[in-house]
């Protein structure tokens, strides 16, 4: 969840590290810090809160040096205090860490018995103390780091800096991503390519269990067994890592607005000249079942896709939250596929679920936004969603791009399994091609939604209702609202209202009903009427026909264009996102960096 950076540069590295950390702040913003070696002396600066606080500190207490490491923290062990901020230092070594050291209590007790006592509440400090103990016993930095790595249990990406060593970084990964960047007489370490993009486009991704000795001359990588490992160098597209608000007030606003464009880009990629063009190997003919696995927003994309795969292709699907998948230990068919959906491609729970399923299914498929990510690299097939960099913690364009790619997969499954004719598939694809235009129409409702949001911001509880594939969208709408406005919100299948949630209804609880005029419309409206009979405040989202039939008596209405019923969840995502966004604005919360959250969840 945390972001880490290391630089061996030609010039002062503190500004470079701070700039790289800005690109990683989506990973956590409880504290930040940097350490450098200058004239052989190791020193550090740390500050609680967002990165701007560290920047301010560096103005008053500059940190010189051409070698350094940096960190932005999402707190796990130990609260957001200076003593718990990274880098952690123990004598001649400083370390930054992303992940969790599961056996840190055992290690801490062992170290204390030897006289090495922690000052912080973190699991990370034990790592620094282990290295210090090894060096006190005469080990070199590399040998001390290697010995320490063998003692650690859990998930980690680590980068070490040493007193007296101005041309040395040691990096290691197990479970958490880490990349090495190559420059001209310079070298870099980062949690991902986004951090390193301003400095280099040449990246080597460490693989599971790798550790690396980095100098300005290059990098020597060893695997978990200590054997020399030859890892490929890749080129990244700098444009694909650009992080700019482009005139928008927030990244989230920009990313909501980008959806018609990125979906159009995805369609051009997967539907050249209107013909379905998925990667070779995407053939569902012999598949008897799908396991769809993800976390958070991506999980709700899977819930929507379950309707599509089963209705369009007749292909049974199981949905699992990635964090529960291993512990449920599902019975998987050798003729089934496991599909893992993740924006970052580094989500720890999803990656662990993938590794659990890999030997039990015929094929592992990744639907990811980062084609070089761990989940993509460890899958048999990877389908990029092509959303571009998403900075806002609350996922928007990645969600609709995930849905777009999953819908294309469902159509392909229908063809492969003989459930769809060529004409039927063409009709689905033609409808999909209209989505960018329809989404532009929905974006035009922003000012109307902002006015409604002023009133929603006064609520303490909000319910979202939907039927069929709109039910998962109700779950996603509620999640968006919770994430950035901090209003308690829940999504329900409309028919479940009378089985408990209706007890919550009174004149202070807004109920947002997602109801395109489809074959379930009348049933959804019946549930809506149950709310209105109990003085509930209904906001109805529907098309012109739906509002003409059922809009009377509603507290508020929003008119969306007509859309093919199967694709309504993608279109209706836009107003759901805008409702969350404008409600957060009305409440004055931090839209892009909501409290307690991080963009990429790389710890279990």
C-alpha positions as CSV (number, residue, x, y, z in Angstrom):
1,X,0.0,0.0,0.0
2,X,2.9,2.3,0.7
3,X,5.1,3.9,-2.0
4,X,8.9,3.6,-2.1
5,X,11.6,5.2,-4.2
6,X,15.3,4.9,-4.4
7,X,17.7,7.1,-6.5
8,X,21.4,6.9,-7.2
9,X,21.8,10.1,-9.2
10,X,24.3,12.6,-10.6
11,X,22.8,15.5,-8.7
12,X,20.9,16.2,-5.5
13,X,18.3,13.5,-5.1
14,X,15.9,15.0,-2.5
15,X,13.9,17.0,-5.1
16,X,13.7,13.9,-7.4
17,X,12.6,11.7,-4.6
18,X,9.9,14.1,-3.5
19,X,8.6,14.5,-7.1
20,X,8.5,10.7,-7.4
21,X,6.7,10.3,-4.2
22,X,4.0,12.8,-5.4
23,X,3.3,10.2,-8.1
24,X,3.0,7.5,-5.5
25,X,1.0,9.4,-2.9
26,X,-2.1,7.5,-4.1
27,X,-0.6,4.5,-2.2
28,X,-0.9,6.2,1.1
29,X,-0.7,9.6,2.7
30,X,-0.4,9.1,6.5
31,X,3.3,10.2,6.6
32,X,6.3,10.6,4.3
33,X,10.0,10.7,4.6
34,X,13.4,10.5,2.8
35,X,16.9,9.5,3.7
36,X,20.1,10.4,1.9
37,X,23.8,9.8,2.1
38,X,25.9,12.9,1.8
39,X,29.7,13.0,2.2
40,X,29.4,9.5,3.6
41,X,26.8,10.5,6.2
42,X,23.3,9.0,6.4
43,X,20.6,11.4,7.5
44,X,16.8,11.5,7.1
45,X,13.7,13.8,7.3
46,X,10.2,12.6,8.2
47,X,6.8,14.2,8.5
48,X,3.3,13.2,9.4
49,X,0.4,13.7,7.0
50,X,0.5,14.4,3.3
51,X,3.6,14.9,1.3
52,X,3.4,18.6,1.4
53,X,4.3,18.5,5.0
54,X,7.6,16.8,4.2
55,X,8.2,19.3,1.4
56,X,7.7,22.1,3.9
57,X,10.1,20.5,6.3
58,X,12.8,20.1,3.6
59,X,12.6,23.9,3.0
60,X,13.6,24.6,6.6
61,X,15.8,21.5,7.0
62,X,17.3,20.6,3.6
63,X,18.8,17.2,3.0
64,X,21.7,17.0,0.6
65,X,23.1,13.9,-1.1
66,X,23.2,12.2,-4.4
67,X,21.9,8.8,-3.1
68,X,18.6,8.4,-1.3
69,X,15.4,6.6,-0.6
70,X,11.9,7.9,0.1
71,X,8.5,6.6,1.3
72,X,4.9,7.6,1.5
73,X,3.0,5.6,4.1
74,X,-0.4,4.0,4.6
75,X,-0.3,3.0,8.2
76,X,-0.6,-0.7,9.2
77,X,1.4,-1.3,12.3
78,X,1.6,1.9,14.4
79,X,-0.4,5.1,14.0
80,X,0.5,8.1,11.9
81,X,3.3,9.5,14.1
82,X,6.8,10.7,13.2
83,X,8.3,7.8,15.1
84,X,6.4,5.4,12.8
85,X,7.2,7.2,9.6
86,X,9.7,5.7,7.1
87,X,12.6,5.6,6.4
88,X,13.4,3.6,9.6
89,X,17.0,3.8,10.7
90,X,19.1,1.5,12.9
91,X,22.7,2.6,13.1
92,X,24.3,2.4,9.6
93,X,21.2,1.4,7.7
94,X,17.9,3.0,6.7
95,X,15.1,1.1,5.1
96,X,11.7,1.8,3.4
97,X,9.1,-0.9,3.2
98,X,5.8,-1.7,1.5
99,X,4.0,-4.7,3.0
100,X,3.7,-6.5,6.3
101,X,6.3,-8.5,8.2
102,X,4.2,-11.2,9.8
103,X,6.8,-12.5,12.2
104,X,7.9,-9.1,13.5
105,X,6.9,-9.7,17.1
106,X,9.1,-12.8,17.2
107,X,12.0,-10.9,15.6
108,X,11.5,-7.9,17.9
109,X,11.7,-10.1,21.0
110,X,14.8,-11.8,19.7
111,X,16.5,-8.5,18.9
112,X,15.6,-7.1,22.3
113,X,17.3,-10.0,24.0
114,X,20.4,-9.0,22.1
115,X,20.1,-5.4,23.2
116,X,18.5,-4.0,20.0
117,X,15.4,-2.2,21.1
118,X,12.7,-0.7,18.8
119,X,11.7,2.9,19.1
120,X,8.7,2.7,16.9
121,X,5.5,0.7,16.8
122,X,6.1,-0.6,13.3
123,X,6.9,-4.0,11.9
124,X,9.5,-2.4,9.6
125,X,11.9,-1.2,12.3
126,X,12.7,-4.9,13.1
127,X,14.0,-5.2,9.5
128,X,16.5,-2.3,10.0
129,X,17.6,-3.7,13.4
130,X,18.2,-7.2,11.9
131,X,20.5,-5.6,9.2
132,X,22.3,-3.5,11.9
133,X,22.9,-6.6,14.0
134,X,24.4,-8.5,11.0
135,X,26.6,-5.5,10.2
136,X,27.7,-5.2,13.9
137,X,28.8,-8.8,13.6
138,X,31.0,-7.9,10.6
139,X,28.8,-8.6,7.6
140,X,28.9,-6.4,4.5
141,X,25.7,-4.4,3.6
142,X,24.8,-7.0,0.9
143,X,25.4,-10.0,3.2
144,X,23.6,-8.3,6.0
145,X,20.6,-7.6,3.8
146,X,20.6,-11.2,2.4
147,X,20.7,-12.7,5.9
148,X,17.9,-10.5,7.0
149,X,15.7,-11.4,4.0
150,X,15.9,-15.1,4.9
151,X,14.4,-14.3,8.3
152,X,11.4,-12.4,7.1
153,X,7.9,-13.9,6.7
154,X,5.1,-11.9,5.0
155,X,4.9,-9.6,2.1
156,X,7.4,-6.9,1.4
157,X,9.1,-4.6,-1.0
158,X,12.2,-3.2,0.6
159,X,14.9,-0.7,-0.3
160,X,18.0,-0.2,1.9
161,X,20.5,2.7,2.1
162,X,23.7,2.6,4.1
163,X,25.9,5.0,6.0
164,X,29.2,5.5,4.1
165,X,27.8,4.0,0.9
166,X,27.1,6.6,-1.7
167,X,26.8,4.2,-4.6
168,X,24.7,1.4,-3.2
169,X,21.0,0.5,-2.8
170,X,19.7,-2.9,-2.0
171,X,16.2,-3.8,-3.1
172,X,14.0,-6.9,-2.5
173,X,10.5,-8.0,-3.2
174,X,8.2,-10.8,-1.9
175,X,4.5,-10.3,-2.5
176,X,4.8,-6.6,-3.1
177,X,5.8,-5.0,-6.5
178,X,9.1,-3.4,-7.1
179,X,10.9,-2.1,-10.2
180,X,14.4,-1.1,-11.1
181,X,14.9,1.9,-13.4
182,X,18.0,2.3,-15.6
183,X,19.5,5.7,-16.5
184,X,22.8,6.9,-17.9
185,X,25.1,6.5,-15.0
186,X,22.0,6.7,-12.7
187,X,19.8,4.0,-11.2
188,X,16.4,4.1,-9.6
189,X,14.1,1.9,-7.5
190,X,10.3,2.4,-7.3
191,X,7.1,0.7,-6.4
192,X,5.9,1.0,-10.0
193,X,6.7,2.6,-13.3
194,X,4.6,5.6,-12.6
195,X,7.1,6.8,-10.0
196,X,10.1,6.3,-12.2
197,X,8.6,7.6,-15.5
198,X,10.0,11.1,-15.2
199,X,13.5,9.7,-14.7
200,X,13.7,6.8,-17.1
201,X,11.7,4.7,-19.6
202,X,13.8,1.6,-19.0
203,X,12.4,-0.7,-16.3
204,X,13.3,-4.1,-14.9
205,X,10.6,-5.7,-12.8
206,X,11.8,-7.8,-9.9
207,X,10.1,-11.2,-9.7
208,X,8.8,-12.9,-6.6
209,X,11.6,-13.5,-4.1
210,X,14.2,-11.5,-6.0
211,X,16.7,-9.2,-4.3
212,X,19.0,-6.7,-6.1
213,X,22.3,-4.9,-5.5
214,X,22.0,-1.6,-7.3
215,X,24.9,0.7,-8.2
216,X,25.3,3.4,-10.7
217,X,26.9,0.9,-13.1
218,X,23.8,-1.3,-13.1
219,X,22.0,-4.0,-11.1
220,X,22.8,-7.5,-10.0
221,X,19.7,-9.5,-9.3
222,X,19.5,-12.8,-7.4
223,X,16.5,-15.0,-6.9
224,X,15.1,-16.3,-3.7
225,X,17.7,-19.1,-3.7
226,X,20.6,-16.7,-4.2
227,X,21.2,-17.6,-7.8
228,X,22.0,-14.9,-10.4
229,X,18.8,-14.0,-12.2
230,X,18.6,-12.5,-15.6
231,X,15.4,-10.3,-15.7
232,X,14.3,-8.7,-18.9
233,X,14.4,-4.9,-19.3
234,X,11.2,-3.3,-20.6
235,X,10.4,0.0,-22.2
236,X,7.5,1.9,-20.7
237,X,5.5,4.5,-22.6
238,X,6.0,7.8,-20.8
239,X,2.6,9.1,-22.1
240,X,0.9,6.2,-20.4
241,X,2.3,7.3,-17.0
242,X,1.5,11.0,-17.3
243,X,-0.3,12.4,-14.2
244,X,-2.0,15.7,-14.8
245,X,-5.3,17.2,-13.7
246,X,-5.5,19.0,-17.1
247,X,-7.5,21.9,-15.7
248,X,-10.0,19.8,-13.6
249,X,-10.4,20.5,-10.0
250,X,-9.8,16.9,-9.0
251,X,-8.3,13.8,-10.6
252,X,-11.6,12.1,-10.0
253,X,-13.5,14.7,-12.0
254,X,-11.0,14.3,-14.9
255,X,-11.2,10.6,-14.8
256,X,-15.0,10.6,-14.8
257,X,-14.9,12.9,-17.8
258,X,-12.4,10.7,-19.7
259,X,-14.7,7.7,-19.8
260,X,-16.2,8.2,-23.2
261,X,-12.6,8.6,-24.6
262,X,-11.0,5.7,-22.9
263,X,-13.9,3.4,-23.7
264,X,-13.7,4.4,-27.3
265,X,-10.0,3.7,-27.3
266,X,-10.7,0.2,-25.8
267,X,-13.3,-0.4,-28.5
268,X,-10.9,0.6,-31.2
269,X,-8.4,-1.9,-29.7
270,X,-10.7,-4.8,-29.3
271,X,-13.1,-4.1,-32.2
272,X,-11.0,-3.0,-35.2
273,X,-13.3,-2.4,-38.1
274,X,-16.1,-3.7,-35.9
275,X,-14.7,-7.2,-35.7
276,X,-14.1,-8.8,-32.3
277,X,-10.4,-9.2,-31.7
278,X,-9.5,-10.6,-28.3
279,X,-6.1,-12.1,-27.6
280,X,-5.3,-15.5,-29.1
281,X,-6.3,-18.2,-26.5
282,X,-9.5,-16.6,-25.5
283,X,-11.7,-19.5,-26.6
284,X,-14.5,-20.5,-24.2
285,X,-15.6,-23.6,-26.2
286,X,-14.4,-26.2,-23.6
287,X,-14.9,-24.1,-20.5
288,X,-17.5,-25.4,-18.0
289,X,-17.4,-22.6,-15.5
290,X,-15.8,-19.3,-14.6
291,X,-14.5,-18.1,-11.3
292,X,-14.6,-14.3,-11.2
293,X,-12.3,-13.0,-8.4
294,X,-11.6,-9.4,-7.4
295,X,-11.7,-6.8,-4.6
296,X,-13.8,-3.7,-4.1
297,X,-15.0,-1.9,-7.2
298,X,-13.5,-4.6,-9.4
299,X,-15.5,-7.2,-7.6
300,X,-18.7,-5.3,-8.5
301,X,-17.6,-5.3,-12.1
302,X,-17.4,-9.1,-11.7
303,X,-20.9,-9.2,-10.3
304,X,-22.2,-7.4,-13.3
305,X,-20.3,-9.7,-15.6
306,X,-21.8,-12.8,-14.0
307,X,-25.2,-11.7,-15.5
308,X,-23.6,-11.3,-18.9
309,X,-21.7,-14.5,-19.0
310,X,-24.7,-16.5,-17.8
311,X,-27.4,-14.7,-19.9
312,X,-25.4,-14.2,-23.1
313,X,-23.2,-17.3,-23.1
314,X,-24.9,-19.7,-20.8
315,X,-21.6,-20.0,-18.9
316,X,-22.0,-20.6,-15.1
317,X,-20.0,-18.2,-12.9
318,X,-18.9,-18.0,-9.3
319,X,-18.1,-14.7,-7.7
320,X,-15.5,-14.5,-5.0
321,X,-14.1,-11.6,-3.0
322,X,-10.3,-12.1,-3.4
323,X,-9.6,-11.8,0.3
324,X,-11.9,-14.8,1.1
325,X,-11.1,-16.9,-1.9
326,X,-8.2,-18.9,-0.5
327,X,-9.9,-19.4,2.9
328,X,-13.1,-20.7,1.3
329,X,-10.9,-23.0,-0.7
330,X,-13.4,-23.3,-3.5
331,X,-13.8,-26.5,-5.5
332,X,-12.5,-25.6,-8.9
333,X,-13.1,-27.7,-12.1
334,X,-10.0,-28.6,-14.2
335,X,-12.1,-27.4,-17.2
336,X,-12.9,-24.0,-15.6
337,X,-11.2,-20.6,-16.0
338,X,-10.3,-18.3,-13.2
339,X,-10.6,-14.6,-14.1
340,X,-8.9,-12.0,-11.9
341,X,-9.8,-8.4,-12.2
342,X,-7.7,-5.6,-10.8
343,X,-7.0,-2.0,-11.8
344,X,-3.4,-2.0,-10.5
345,X,-2.6,-5.6,-11.1
346,X,-0.8,-5.6,-7.8
347,X,-3.7,-6.1,-5.3
348,X,-2.2,-8.4,-2.7
349,X,-5.4,-10.4,-2.0
350,X,-6.1,-10.9,-5.7
351,X,-2.6,-12.0,-6.5
352,X,-2.7,-14.5,-3.6
353,X,-6.0,-15.8,-4.9
354,X,-4.5,-16.2,-8.4
355,X,-1.6,-18.2,-7.0
356,X,-4.0,-20.4,-5.1
357,X,-6.1,-21.2,-8.2
358,X,-3.4,-21.5,-10.8
359,X,-2.8,-25.2,-10.6
360,X,-6.5,-26.1,-10.2
361,X,-8.0,-24.5,-13.4
362,X,-7.4,-24.8,-17.1
363,X,-6.5,-21.2,-17.6
364,X,-5.9,-18.1,-15.5
365,X,-7.0,-14.8,-17.1
366,X,-6.2,-11.3,-15.9
367,X,-8.3,-8.2,-16.7
368,X,-6.0,-5.4,-15.6
369,X,-5.1,-1.8,-16.3
370,X,-1.3,-2.3,-16.0
371,X,-0.2,-5.0,-18.5
372,X,3.3,-5.2,-16.9
373,X,1.8,-5.9,-13.4
374,X,2.3,-9.0,-11.3
375,X,-1.2,-10.3,-11.9
376,X,-0.7,-9.8,-15.7
377,X,2.7,-11.5,-15.7
378,X,1.5,-14.5,-13.7
379,X,-1.6,-15.1,-15.8
380,X,-1.9,-17.3,-18.9
381,X,-3.7,-14.5,-20.6
382,X,-3.9,-10.8,-19.8
383,X,-6.5,-8.4,-21.3
384,X,-5.6,-4.8,-20.7
385,X,-8.6,-2.5,-20.0
386,X,-6.7,0.5,-21.5
387,X,-8.1,3.1,-19.0
388,X,-4.8,4.9,-18.7
389,X,-3.4,6.1,-15.3
390,X,-6.1,6.4,-12.7
391,X,-5.0,8.6,-9.8
392,X,-8.2,9.2,-7.8
393,X,-8.5,6.6,-5.1
394,X,-12.2,6.0,-5.9
395,X,-12.1,4.1,-9.2
396,X,-14.2,5.4,-12.0
397,X,-12.9,5.0,-15.5
398,X,-11.2,1.7,-14.6
399,X,-14.5,0.3,-13.5
400,X,-16.3,1.1,-16.8
401,X,-13.3,-0.1,-18.8
402,X,-13.4,-3.3,-16.8
403,X,-17.0,-3.7,-17.6
404,X,-16.4,-3.0,-21.3
405,X,-13.7,-5.7,-21.6
406,X,-15.8,-8.2,-19.6
407,X,-18.8,-7.6,-21.9
408,X,-16.6,-8.3,-24.9
409,X,-15.5,-11.5,-23.3
410,X,-19.1,-12.5,-22.6
411,X,-20.0,-11.9,-26.3
412,X,-17.0,-14.0,-27.3
413,X,-18.1,-16.7,-24.9
414,X,-21.5,-16.7,-26.5
415,X,-20.1,-17.2,-29.9
416,X,-17.6,-19.9,-28.8
417,X,-20.4,-21.8,-27.0
418,X,-22.9,-21.5,-29.8
419,X,-25.3,-19.4,-27.7
420,X,-24.9,-16.4,-30.0
421,X,-25.2,-16.2,-33.8
422,X,-22.9,-13.9,-35.7
423,X,-25.9,-11.6,-36.1
424,X,-26.7,-11.7,-32.4
425,X,-23.1,-10.9,-31.5
426,X,-23.0,-8.1,-34.1
427,X,-26.1,-6.5,-32.4
428,X,-24.4,-6.6,-29.0
429,X,-21.2,-5.0,-30.5
430,X,-23.2,-2.3,-32.3
431,X,-24.9,-1.4,-29.1
432,X,-21.6,-1.3,-27.3
433,X,-20.2,1.1,-29.9
434,X,-22.9,3.7,-29.0
435,X,-21.8,3.8,-25.4
436,X,-19.2,6.7,-25.7
437,X,-21.8,9.0,-27.1
438,X,-24.4,8.0,-24.5
439,X,-21.9,8.6,-21.7
440,X,-21.2,12.0,-23.1
441,X,-24.9,12.7,-22.7
442,X,-24.8,11.4,-19.1
443,X,-21.8,13.7,-18.3
444,X,-24.0,16.6,-19.4
445,X,-26.1,16.0,-16.3
446,X,-23.3,17.1,-14.0
447,X,-24.8,20.4,-13.0
448,X,-28.2,18.9,-12.3
449,X,-26.5,16.2,-10.2
450,X,-24.5,18.9,-8.3
451,X,-27.8,20.6,-7.3
452,X,-29.2,17.3,-6.0
453,X,-26.0,16.5,-4.2
454,X,-26.3,19.6,-2.1
455,X,-29.3,18.0,-0.5
456,X,-27.8,14.5,-0.4
457,X,-24.9,15.9,1.6
458,X,-27.3,16.5,4.5
459,X,-28.2,12.8,4.8
460,X,-26.7,10.4,7.3
461,X,-27.8,7.3,5.5
462,X,-28.5,6.6,1.8
463,X,-29.8,3.5,0.1
464,X,-29.2,2.4,-3.6
465,X,-31.6,0.0,-5.2
466,X,-31.4,-2.0,-8.5
467,X,-32.5,-5.2,-10.1
468,X,-30.7,-7.6,-12.4
469,X,-27.3,-6.2,-13.4
470,X,-28.3,-2.9,-11.9
471,X,-28.1,-4.5,-8.4
472,X,-24.3,-4.7,-8.5
473,X,-24.3,-1.1,-9.8
474,X,-26.3,-0.2,-6.7
475,X,-23.5,-1.8,-4.6
476,X,-20.9,0.2,-6.6
477,X,-22.9,3.5,-6.3
478,X,-23.1,3.0,-2.5
479,X,-19.4,2.3,-2.3
480,X,-18.4,5.4,-4.2
481,X,-20.5,7.5,-1.9
482,X,-19.1,6.0,1.2
483,X,-15.5,6.2,-0.1
484,X,-15.4,10.0,-0.7
485,X,-18.3,11.6,1.1
486,X,-18.1,9.5,4.3
487,X,-21.9,9.1,4.3
488,X,-23.2,5.7,5.3
489,X,-24.7,4.1,2.1
490,X,-25.8,0.6,1.2
491,X,-26.8,-1.1,-2.1
492,X,-29.6,-3.6,-2.2
493,X,-31.4,-5.7,-4.7
494,X,-34.7,-4.0,-5.0
495,X,-36.7,-7.2,-4.2
496,X,-34.7,-7.5,-0.9
497,X,-36.0,-4.2,0.4
498,X,-38.9,-5.8,2.2
499,X,-36.7,-8.4,3.8
500,X,-35.2,-6.0,6.3
501,X,-33.8,-2.7,4.8
502,X,-37.3,-1.2,4.6
503,X,-37.1,-0.7,8.3
504,X,-34.6,2.1,7.7
505,X,-36.9,4.1,5.5
506,X,-38.2,7.4,6.8
507,X,-38.4,11.0,5.4
508,X,-34.7,11.6,6.1
509,X,-33.3,8.6,4.1
510,X,-32.8,9.3,0.4
511,X,-33.3,6.2,-1.8
512,X,-31.5,6.2,-5.1
513,X,-33.3,3.9,-7.6
514,X,-31.4,2.8,-10.7
515,X,-34.1,1.7,-13.1
516,X,-33.8,1.8,-16.9
517,X,-37.0,0.9,-18.7
518,X,-36.2,-2.8,-19.2
519,X,-38.1,-6.1,-18.5
520,X,-37.5,-5.6,-14.8
521,X,-38.7,-2.0,-14.7
522,X,-42.2,-2.6,-13.3
523,X,-40.9,-4.8,-10.5
524,X,-38.3,-2.2,-9.6
525,X,-41.0,0.5,-9.6
526,X,-43.2,-1.6,-7.3
527,X,-40.3,-1.7,-4.8
528,X,-39.9,2.0,-5.2
529,X,-43.5,2.6,-4.4
530,X,-43.0,0.7,-1.2
531,X,-40.4,3.3,-0.3
532,X,-42.6,6.2,-1.2
533,X,-45.5,4.8,0.8
534,X,-43.3,5.1,3.9
535,X,-42.3,8.7,3.1
536,X,-38.9,7.8,1.6
537,X,-37.2,10.4,-0.6
538,X,-36.8,8.7,-4.0
539,X,-34.2,9.8,-6.5
540,X,-35.2,7.9,-9.7
541,X,-32.6,7.4,-12.5
542,X,-34.3,6.2,-15.6
543,X,-34.9,7.0,-19.3
544,X,-37.7,9.1,-20.7
545,X,-40.1,6.2,-20.9
546,X,-39.3,5.2,-17.3
547,X,-39.7,8.7,-15.9
548,X,-43.0,9.2,-17.9
549,X,-44.4,6.1,-16.3
550,X,-43.0,6.3,-12.7
551,X,-41.5,9.7,-12.1
552,X,-44.6,11.3,-10.6
553,X,-44.2,11.7,-6.8
554,X,-40.5,11.2,-6.7
555,X,-38.3,13.5,-4.7
556,X,-35.9,14.0,-7.6
557,X,-35.5,12.5,-11.1
558,X,-32.6,12.2,-13.6
559,X,-33.2,11.4,-17.2
560,X,-30.7,9.3,-19.0
561,X,-30.7,8.3,-22.7
562,X,-32.1,4.9,-23.7
563,X,-29.5,2.1,-23.8
564,X,-29.5,-1.6,-24.6
565,X,-30.6,-3.3,-21.3
566,X,-27.4,-5.3,-21.0
567,X,-25.2,-2.2,-21.1
568,X,-27.2,-0.1,-18.7
569,X,-24.7,-0.7,-15.8
570,X,-22.0,0.9,-17.8
571,X,-24.0,4.0,-18.7
572,X,-25.6,4.4,-15.3
573,X,-22.1,4.3,-13.7
574,X,-21.6,7.9,-14.8
575,X,-24.4,9.5,-12.7
576,X,-23.6,7.2,-9.8
577,X,-20.0,8.5,-9.9
578,X,-21.1,12.1,-10.3
579,X,-23.5,11.8,-7.3
580,X,-20.7,10.6,-5.1
581,X,-18.3,13.3,-6.5
582,X,-20.6,16.3,-6.1
583,X,-21.8,15.1,-2.6
584,X,-18.2,14.9,-1.5
585,X,-17.7,18.4,-2.9
586,X,-20.7,19.7,-1.0
587,X,-19.4,18.2,2.2
588,X,-15.9,19.5,1.7
589,X,-14.1,16.2,1.9
590,X,-10.8,15.3,0.2
591,X,-12.1,13.8,-3.1
592,X,-8.9,12.3,-4.5
593,X,-7.3,11.2,-1.2
594,X,-10.2,10.2,1.1
595,X,-9.3,9.3,4.7
596,X,-8.0,5.9,5.6
597,X,-7.8,4.7,2.0
598,X,-5.2,4.1,-0.6
599,X,-5.4,3.4,-4.3
600,X,-3.3,0.2,-4.6
601,X,-3.9,-2.3,-1.8
602,X,-0.7,-4.3,-1.7
603,X,-1.1,-5.7,1.8
604,X,-3.5,-8.5,2.9
